[in-house]
Amino acid sequence: MPTCFDLSIDNKIALVTLNRPDAHNSMTRDFWNELPALIEEIDSGAQARVIVLASNGKHFTSGMDLSVFTEGGLAAASQDPAIAAEAFRNLVKLLQRSFSCLDECRIPVLAAVQGGCIGAGVDMISACDIRYATEDAFFQIQEINLGMTADVGTFPRLCKLIPEGWVRELAYTGGRLPAAKAREIGLVNEVFPNQAAMLAHVMQVAAEIAAKSPLAVTGSKRMINYARDHAIADALDYIATWQAGMFAAPHMMEHFSAKAQKRPAVLPDLLPLRKKM
């Protein structure tokens, strides 16, 4: 059982909740193992059509727990500096994969942020598909205040989400980006007066996504991610190839019939993925 998260799945929506509120949902060593395992379980098992990432407590997350630094989690056991550096590089890549799972999974991930989203929290929400926040939320690239460069995903993703000037200001100063400004520059879609109002809206959006064709939704996520990372010509070619194989006329007909009959569309889920041969 996870020690850092609660998981509930209802109406094809998976609610993944950070649940260490007394510690401001700091990211212990268990966190980095549990999050990708949970996301892979939901995604590969086709257990839901959308994931909502939320948290309990005053703050969304305070970022990396100090125990990760002090209990040997980031230490490389070698006296040779080059050997130790190579091992450290691979450890950082392991941490990066803990958030890349959100970007790479087949279904959308919606983040609901209240209070502080600090340090590695920014890395995490940057890997989500859509972000929402409460009025008291703030975002902070805390790493610069600790004498280090953010390394788990903030810069590669944040530079695709908000203007570069804002990335640089936040990265160089370690200052707080308040929710209102985060909405103004496009980091979050909406801001709400409190967590209850935010979660009500996010779950409504999740329900709307879950009612759509899972194949069309995963196709949309793939195309958006591919377009983000490639030239326009390459993205156009890729979507043409995708459609050649996965254009689903029966799914479209079901949508048309459901609309005419004023009923919800009944559409097949994605298949579970094989974890081994």
C-alpha positions in Angstrom: 0.0 0.0 0.0 1.3 3.5 -0.8 2.5 5.6 2.2 2.4 8.9 0.4 -0.8 8.7 -1.6 -4.5 7.8 -1.4 -6.1 6.4 -4.6 -9.8 6.2 -5.4 -11.3 5.4 -8.8 -14.9 6.3 -9.5 -16.8 6.8 -12.7 -13.6 6.2 -14.7 -11.8 9.0 -12.8 -8.7 8.2 -10.8 -8.2 10.6 -7.9 -4.5 10.4 -6.7 -4.1 12.4 -3.5 -0.8 13.3 -1.8 -1.6 12.5 1.8 1.1 13.6 4.1 -0.5 16.9 5.2 1.4 17.2 8.5 4.7 17.2 6.5 3.2 19.5 3.8 3.3 16.6 1.4 7.0 16.6 1.1 8.5 14.1 -1.3 10.2 11.4 0.7 12.1 8.5 -1.0 8.9 6.4 -0.9 7.2 9.2 -2.9 9.5 8.8 -5.9 8.8 5.1 -6.1 5.1 5.2 -5.4 4.0 7.9 -7.8 5.3 6.2 -11.0 4.0 2.8 -9.8 0.5 4.2 -9.2 0.4 6.0 -12.5 1.6 3.0 -14.4 -0.9 0.8 -12.6 -3.8 3.1 -13.6 -2.5 3.6 -17.2 -1.4 0.1 -18.1 -4.4 -1.5 -16.5 -6.8 0.9 -18.3 -8.4 1.5 -14.9 -9.5 5.1 -15.6 -9.9 7.5 -18.4 -8.5 10.5 -16.6 -6.3 11.2 -13.5 -6.8 14.0 -11.1 -3.7 14.8 -9.0 -4.6 16.6 -5.7 -3.4 16.8 -2.1 -4.6 17.0 1.4 -3.6 19.8 3.7 -2.6 23.5 3.6 0.0 23.1 0.9 0.0 21.1 -2.3 3.6 20.1 -1.7 6.7 21.6 -0.1 8.9 19.7 -2.6 11.8 17.3 -2.0 11.9 16.0 1.6 15.2 16.8 3.4 15.6 13.1 4.2 16.3 12.4 0.6 19.4 14.6 0.9 20.5 13.6 4.4 19.9 9.8 4.4 22.2 9.0 1.5 19.5 9.0 -1.2 21.5 11.4 -3.4 24.9 10.3 -2.4 27.1 8.3 -4.8 29.1 5.6 -3.1 32.4 6.1 -4.8 35.7 7.9 -4.0 36.3 8.4 -7.7 34.6 11.8 -8.6 34.0 10.8 -12.2 32.5 7.4 -11.3 30.3 9.2 -8.6 29.2 11.8 -11.1 28.1 9.2 -13.6 26.0 7.4 -10.9 24.5 10.7 -9.8 23.5 11.5 -13.3 21.6 8.2 -13.6 20.0 8.9 -10.2 18.7 12.3 -11.4 17.3 10.6 -14.5 15.5 8.1 -12.2 13.9 11.0 -10.4 12.9 12.6 -13.7 11.1 9.4 -14.8 9.0 9.7 -11.6 7.3 12.8 -13.2 7.7 11.9 -16.9 5.2 9.1 -16.3 2.5 11.8 -16.0 3.5 13.3 -19.4 3.8 9.9 -21.0 0.8 8.0 -19.8 -2.1 7.5 -22.2 -4.7 9.5 -20.3 -4.9 13.2 -19.3 -3.6 14.2 -15.8 -5.2 17.3 -14.2 -3.4 19.0 -11.3 -5.4 20.8 -8.5 -3.0 23.0 -6.5 -3.7 24.7 -3.2 -1.2 26.6 -1.0 2.5 26.1 -1.8 3.7 24.2 -4.9 7.4 24.4 -4.1 10.6 23.0 -5.7 10.0 19.6 -7.1 6.2 20.3 -7.0 6.7 22.7 -9.9 8.5 19.9 -11.8 5.6 17.6 -11.1 2.7 19.9 -12.1 4.6 21.0 -15.2 4.4 17.3 -16.4 0.6 17.4 -16.0 -1.8 18.1 -18.9 -3.9 20.9 -17.2 -3.4 22.8 -14.0 -5.8 24.6 -11.7 -5.2 26.6 -8.5 -6.8 28.2 -5.5 -6.4 31.9 -4.8 -3.8 31.2 -2.0 -1.7 29.0 -4.2 1.8 30.0 -5.2 4.6 28.3 -7.3 8.2 28.6 -6.4 11.4 27.2 -8.0 13.0 26.7 -4.6 16.1 25.0 -5.8 18.0 28.2 -6.4 17.4 29.2 -2.7 19.2 25.9 -1.8 22.2 26.5 -4.0 21.3 24.1 -6.8 19.8 24.1 -10.2 16.3 22.6 -10.7 16.9 19.3 -12.4 13.8 17.0 -12.4 11.8 18.6 -15.2 11.0 22.2 -14.4 13.0 23.9 -17.2 12.4 21.6 -20.2 8.6 21.7 -19.5 8.0 25.2 -18.0 9.7 26.9 -21.0 6.9 25.3 -23.1 4.1 26.5 -20.8 4.9 30.2 -19.9 7.0 33.0 -21.3 10.8 32.5 -21.0 11.2 35.7 -19.2 9.0 34.5 -16.3 10.9 31.2 -16.2 14.2 33.1 -15.9 12.9 35.4 -13.2 11.5 32.6 -11.1 14.6 30.4 -11.6 17.1 33.1 -10.8 15.4 34.7 -7.8 13.5 31.8 -6.2 10.5 34.1 -5.8 6.9 33.1 -5.5 4.5 33.2 -8.5 1.1 33.9 -7.0 -2.0 32.1 -8.5 -3.4 35.2 -10.1 -0.2 35.8 -12.1 0.1 32.1 -12.8 -3.3 32.3 -14.5 -2.4 35.5 -16.3 0.7 34.0 -17.9 -1.0 30.6 -18.7 0.5 28.2 -16.1 -3.0 27.5 -14.7 -6.3 27.5 -16.5 -8.5 28.8 -13.6 -8.2 30.1 -10.1 -10.8 29.4 -7.4 -11.6 30.9 -4.0 -10.9 27.6 -2.1 -10.0 24.0 -2.5 -13.6 22.7 -2.4 -14.6 24.9 -5.3 -11.5 24.0 -7.3 -11.9 20.3 -6.8 -15.6 20.5 -7.8 -14.6 22.2 -11.1 -11.7 19.8 -11.7 -13.8 16.8 -11.2 -16.5 18.2 -13.5 -13.8 18.7 -16.2 -12.5 15.2 -15.5 -16.1 13.8 -16.0 -16.4 15.6 -19.3 -13.1 14.1 -20.5 -14.2 10.6 -19.2 -17.4 10.8 -21.3 -15.4 11.2 -24.5 -13.9 8.5 -26.7 -10.8 7.2 -24.8 -9.1 6.5 -28.1 -9.8 10.1 -29.4 -8.6 11.5 -26.0 -5.3 9.5 -26.0 -4.8 10.4 -29.6 -5.2 14.1 -28.8 -2.7 13.8 -25.9 -0.2 12.1 -28.2 -0.6 14.7 -30.9 -0.3 17.7 -28.6 2.8 16.2 -27.0 4.3 15.4 -30.3 3.5 18.9 -31.7 5.1 20.4 -28.6 8.4 18.5 -29.3 8.6 18.5 -33.1 8.3 20.8 -36.1 4.9 21.5 -37.7 5.7 19.4 -40.8 6.7 16.4 -38.6 3.6 16.8 -36.5 1.3 16.9 -39.5 2.9 13.8 -40.9 2.5 12.0 -37.6 -1.1 12.8 -37.2 -1.8 11.6 -40.7 -0.1 8.3 -40.0 -2.0 8.0 -36.6 -5.3 8.6 -38.3 -4.5 6.0 -41.0 -4.3 3.4 -38.3 -6.7 4.6 -35.6 -9.5 6.5 -37.2 -12.6 5.0 -35.5 -15.7 5.6 -37.6 -17.9 3.4 -35.3 -16.9 5.6 -32.3 -18.0 8.7 -34.3 -21.3 7.0 -35.2 -21.9 6.2 -31.6 -21.4 9.9 -30.7 -23.9 10.9 -33.4 -26.4 8.4 -32.3 -26.1 9.3 -28.6 -26.5 13.0 -29.4 -29.6 12.3 -31.5 -31.1 10.0 -28.8 -30.1 12.4 -26.0 -28.1 9.8 -24.0 -24.5 9.3 -23.0 -22.3 7.8 -25.6 -21.1 4.2 -24.8 -17.5 3.9 -26.0 -14.9 1.2 -25.4 -12.1 1.7 -22.9 -8.5 1.4 -24.0 -7.1 -2.1 -23.5 -4.7 -2.9 -20.6 -1.1 -2.9 -21.7 1.2 -5.9 -21.2 3.8 -5.5 -18.5 5.7 -8.5 -19.7 5.7 -11.1 -22.5 
